[in-house]
Amino acid sequence: MGCRYHRRMSFFAILCALLIEQVRPLGYHNPVYAGVLDWTRWVSRNFDAGKPQHGWVAWSLAVLVPTFAALAVHWALILTLGLPFAVLWNIALLYMTLGFRQFSHHFTGIRDALEEGDEALARSLLAHWKHIDAANLPRSEIVRHVIEHSVIAAHRHVFGVLAWFSILAAVGLGPAGAVFYRMSEFVARYWAHKGAGALQPASAHVKDASQRAWALIDWLPARITALGFAVVGSFEEAIDCWRNDAERFPNENDGVILAATSGAVNVRLGGGVLRSEAVLDPLQRAQAGESVIGALPTDGGSTPGREPEPAHLRSVVGLVWRSVVMWLVLLALLTLARLLG
C-alpha cells in the first residue's frame, strides 16, 4: 500500500507545492533556513577535526540526519494519522525545497532594468545577487551572467529537486529525495565558502568530501535537466553543444546544463569569470548560488551562438517553463497509468 501511494501521490504533492510557492514564496530569512544553517554549523564545529575520515562523518551527519528525519516523520504520519497527513508533509517539505520564487525576483529585477535601459541598475542588482564585481560589465555580459546563474538556480531549486524526489518517492521513500538533494547542495556551498577568513574555517577534508558527494549526487539530475532543455528547445543544437562544449565550463555538471541551454536557445555562454566579493553572512553567501568549488575558475572559452541580448532572457524563461510543464505532464501521465492499472 505504501509504495502504491507514493507512486500515485508524488505528482499531486509537486503540483501543490509549486502552486503554493508561486502565491506565497518562502522568504529568505525564515526559521527553516536558519535551522539548516545552525545544524550545519553544529556538525562542523563538533565533527570537523581535520582528518580525512572526519570529512565524510561530518557530511553524512549534516545531510543524512535531516533526510532520515524527514522520512521518519513521513512514515509516522502514514502509520498514525493516515495518508492525507503524509501528503501534507510532502507538500510542506517540497514547498521548502522546491520553487522558482526563491531566486526569480533577482532575475526579474535585472531583466526589467535592462528592458528600461538602466544598465547601471542591472549591474548593481547582479552584483548584489551573486556577490561579484560587475561594475564594468557590458550589456551583453550582464545578460550572459544572468542567464548562466538563473539556469543553474532553476536546476538546483526545481529540476534537481524534482528528479531526486520523484526517484525516491517511487520506491517508497517519500520526501527524502528532496531533502537529500537540497541538503547536499547547501552544505557543499556552505563549506566551500567557509574559508580561512571565518572564525571556524572548514577543513580541506570536509570541503573535499562535500564537493565530491555533490558532484556525484548532481550527475544524473544535471543530465535530466539538460535533456529536458534539449527536448523543449532546439534539440539537435542543444545535444551538439552538450557533446562539444560542456567542458568549457569549470564545473562538469553545470557545464552540461549550460551547454545544452546555449544550444537550445542559440546564445553564447561561457567565458570570463567575475571576481567574487567578500560577504560576512555565511547564509547569504551560501544561498547566493555560486557553482560549487572543485574546478578552478578558468576561462575555457565561449560556446557558439548569438551574442547575448535581453531578448534571450525571455527565451530562457520560456525554455525553463516549457521544461517544467513537460516533466509535470510526464509525471501526470505516469500517475494516471498507475491509477488505471
Buried (B, 14 or more C-beta within 10 A) or exposed (E): EBEEBBBBBBBBBBBBBBEBBEEEBBEEEEEBBEEBBEBBBEBBEEBBEEEEEBBBBBBBBBBBEBBBEBBEBBBEBBEEEEBEBBBBBBBBBBBBBBBBBBBBBBBBBBBBBBEEEEBEBBBBBBBBBBBBEBEEBEBBBBBBBBBBBBBBBBBBBBBBBBBBBBBBBBEBBBBBBBBBBBBBBBBBBBBBBBEEEEEEBBBEBBBBBBBBBBBEBBEBBBBBBBBBBBBBBBBEBBBBBBEEBBEBBBBBBBBBBBBBBBBBBBBBBBBEBBEBEEEEEBBEBBBBBBBBBBBEBEEBEBBBBEEBBBEBBEBBBEBBEBBBEBBBEEBBEBBEEEEEE
